[in-house]
């Protein structure tokens, strides 16, 4: 059998399976070639140069229906796909091909698939951290090698961000050279890849597996630390904007139309960025309380009977927003 590395054809374009449930109504990603998205239609996946044909409900796949798919470079190589109730690939074929391919047939992964949550990606809430990966079947590398057996995907972290669902495929089974009929069996490990990218497998070695495990544990710890910090920052600014809504209502109810809310706003934003105390709910509340009282009390006047009521409402209102840190401000 020829060496795996010498049979490898470099692919230059990222090709991915749907990381979200497939929804072809998104016009910037898909183009309807014929038919209706509430019925039978042929749709072009503009990102991956795939034509998908089948039944649609408001642009979404129908569970259990068979979809026919081909790459625009290989119109005679048509394959079938079946999606689950969430629009994720369940079984069929993922085509791994680009406009740079020069093989007689596209690299592809055929078999059974599952959906997993990738622990090292963090996307917009409207998106998803679920990905579709192979579990069993055959990987055709497009140049004569077939990997027949079981697959498992081990997540890895994207080197330049946290949007791409990178990882390694583990394969165990038979590798068949269809040109000369030879075969060998064993455990193989891919280089870092992503679902839908062509895969480069090499025989697993203890040294390589140790390196992958070390990278996995390191990347997972980094991702968990970064995401925990990001969650804290998200929570801080969520509280901040709730506090701003409270401030707007309070200044209206006290007829503080002359209160320089613009000055208050920019001061609070600046202080939230630059004051390390704002990283805690208590510290952030303190900054907002201080800023609001400074400007509000100046507007009301030190001897105004509304001063005490205003101060109390500031403390109570912001205390509710920043629960469980609901102690009133220590300001006199």
N, C-alpha and C positions, 0 to 999 in steps of 0.2 A: 504494500500500500504506500502511496506517495505521501510525503510529509504534508501535514495540515497547513503549515504556514506557506508552503509553496503553492497550495491550491487556493489561497485566499485572494479575493479580489477586493481592493479597497473601495469603500463606498463613501461618497463625499457629501451626501445630503441626509439630514436627519429625517427619518420616517418613523412615525409612531402610530400605534393603535389608539383608538379613542380612549383618552384618559378620563373622560367623562362619559356618561351614557350618551350614545350616539344621538345627535339631534341635528338633522340636516337643514333645519329652518334658518340656521345662522348664515346669512347671505355672504358674509365676509369670508367664510370658510368653504361654503358649498354653493354649487350652481345647479339648478334644475335643468336637465337637458331635455326631458320630455315627461309628460304626465303631471300628476298632482300630488302634493304632499299630504293630501287626505285621500289617498288611493294608491294606485300603482304609478311608480315614477322611476326614471333613471336620473341619478344625481352624480355630479362630479365633485369629488373631494379635492379641492384646489391645492391644499397643502401637500397632499401625498400623491397626487396624480392618479387617483383611483376612480373608477366608475362603479357605482353601487346601484343595483336594480332590485326592487322589491316593493312590498306594501308598506305604507306609512300612515301614521295617525298624527296629524299636526306636526309632521316632520320627524316624528320619533318612530323607532322600530317597533314592530309587533312581536311580542314574545312567541317563540316557536316557529315563526315564519322563516323560510329559507331565502336568503339574499344572495344574489350572484354578483361577484366582484372581479374586476380585472384591472391591471395596470395599463395606462394609456400606451406604453411602449410594447405591451404584450397583449393585444386585443384578442388573440386566439387562445390565450391561457386564462380560462374563466373558472373561478372557484366558488365554493359555497360557504356561507356563514350563517350561524344562528345566534340570536341575541337573547339575553334574559329579560326579565320584567323591568329592570332598571336601564336597559339599553347597553349593557356590557356584553362583550363577546363571550359566548358559552362554548361553542364548538365550531370547527371549520378551519379556515386558513387565514393567517396573517401574511400579507405580501410584504417582503422587505426588498424594495427595489427603488432605484433612483433614475433620473434622466441620464446618469453617467454609466448605467449598466450596459455591458456588452456581451452578456451571456445569452444563450438560446432560450432560457427560461428564467423566471425571477426567483431569487432566493425566497424561501417561504417556510413558515412554521405551521404544520397541520396537526390537529388533534383536539384535545380537551383543554379548556382554559378555566381559570378561576379569577376572582377579583380579590385583591388584597389592599390593605391600607399601607401606604408607604410611610414609614416613620420619620423620614428625613427630608420630606418636601412640605412646603407650606405655601399654599396658594391663596388667592382671593377667596373669601367665604362663598362667593357664588360658584366657585369651581369646586374641586374635589381633590382629596389626596388618595383616592382609590385608583388602582391601575389593574390592567388585565395582563395576566401572565400564563404561560403554558404550564401544564402539569404532566401531560403524556402525549405521545405521538411521534412525529418525525420532523426533523429539521432538514430541509434541502438547501444546501449552501449555494446552489446555482451552477456549480462547476464539477458536479459528479459525486459529491460525498453526501450520504444520508445518515443522519443520527437518529436511530430508532430506539425509543425507550422512554424513560421518565425524566422529567425536568423539575427543577425547583429554582426559585428566584430569590437571591439574597440581596436586600436593598443596600445601596451605597449612597453617599452624598455627592451631589453635583459640585464640582470643583469651583464653579463661578457663581453659584447662587443656590436657591432651593426650589426651583421650578421644574427642572427635568428629573424624571423618575429613573435615576441611574441605578445600576446594580450588576450582579454577576449571575449567570445561569450555571447551575450544577446539572450535569447530565450523567446518567448511568444507563448503559445499554450497549447496543451494537452499532458500530460505524461501518457502513458498507460503501466500498468504492464501486460505483455502478459501471465504470469503464472497464475494469479488469476483473470484477467479480470477487475480489478479496474482501475480507472483513476482519475486524478485531473488536473485542469487547473490553469494557473497563469503565473507570470513573474519569470524567472530564470536567474541566472548569473553563469558563469563558473569560476573556478579558472584560473590562468594565464596559457595559452596554446599556441599552434601554429597551423596553418592550417595543417591538416593531423595527428595531435596527437589526441589520445582519449581524450574525454572531460568529466570533472566532473562538473555537474550542481548542484546548491543548490538554494533554494528559495531566491529571492532577498529581502533584507531588507534595510531600509533607511540608516542605519549605514554602511553597506557594500558598497552600491552605493556611499555614500559620500567618503569613503576611495578610491574607484576606481577612482572617479573623481579627487580627490586630487593627486593621483599618476599619472593620465593621464596628468594633467596640468603641474605637476612638471617635468615629463619625457619629455614632448614635449618641454618645455622651455630649459631643459638641452641639448636635442638633437639639437635644433635650434642654441643654443649658440656654442656648440661643432662643428657643421658642418660649421657654419659661420667662426669660427677660422681656421678650416681645409681648407676651401676654400681659405682663405687669404694666408695660408702657401703654398698651391698648386700653387697659382698665383705667389708667390714670387719665388719659385724654377723654375717655367716655365720661368719667366723673366731671372732668373740666367743663365739657359742653353742657352737661346737665346743670352744673353750677351757673353757667352763663345764662341759661334759660330762667333760672330762679332769680338771678340778678336783674334781668330785664323786667320780670313781673314785679319784683319788689320796688324798683325805682319808679315804675308806672303807678303802683298803688300808693306810693308816698309822694306822688306828683313831683318827683325830682327831675323834672325835664331839663333842668340846667346842669345836671350831673354830667360831667365829661365822660360818657361811656366809652368813647373811642380811646381816651387816655387810659381808662381802667383796663380795657381789653388788651391793648398792646403791652401794658405794664404786666398784666397777669401772664400773657403768653411768654414774654421775655423771662419773667421770674421762674416760670415753670421749666423752661429750658436750662436756665443757668444756676438755679438754686437746687442743690442736691437734696434738700429737705423735701422737695416736691415728689421724690420717688416713693414716699410713704403717703397713705391717705391722710394721716394726721398733718403732715407737713404741707401737703397741697391745700388742704382745707385752711390751714393757718395763713398761707399766702393770700388766698382769696378773701378770707375774713378780714385780714389786715387791710388789703387794698380797698375793699368795699366800705369798711368802716371809716377809713381815712377820708375818702371822698364824700361818703354819705353824711358823716357827722359834720364835716366842714360846710356842706350845703345846708344842713338842718340848723346848724348853730349850736354851740355848746350848751346853752340854757334852754333850748327848745324842749317842751315836754314830750315831743315825739322821739327825742334822742334815745331814751331808755328803751322804748318800745321797738324802735328801729334796730338797735343793737341786739335785743333779745330775738327778734325775728331772723336776723342774720345768722346768729348762732344756732337757733333751732332748725331753720331751713337747711342750712348747709350740713348740720349734724345728721339729718335724715339722708341726705345724698351720700354722705361719707360713712354710713353705718359700716361696721359696728363702732367706729371711732366717732361717737356722738357727743363727746363732752364739749361744752361751750368754750369759746375762746377765752384765754386767760387775760385778754386785754381789759383794763379797767373801764 
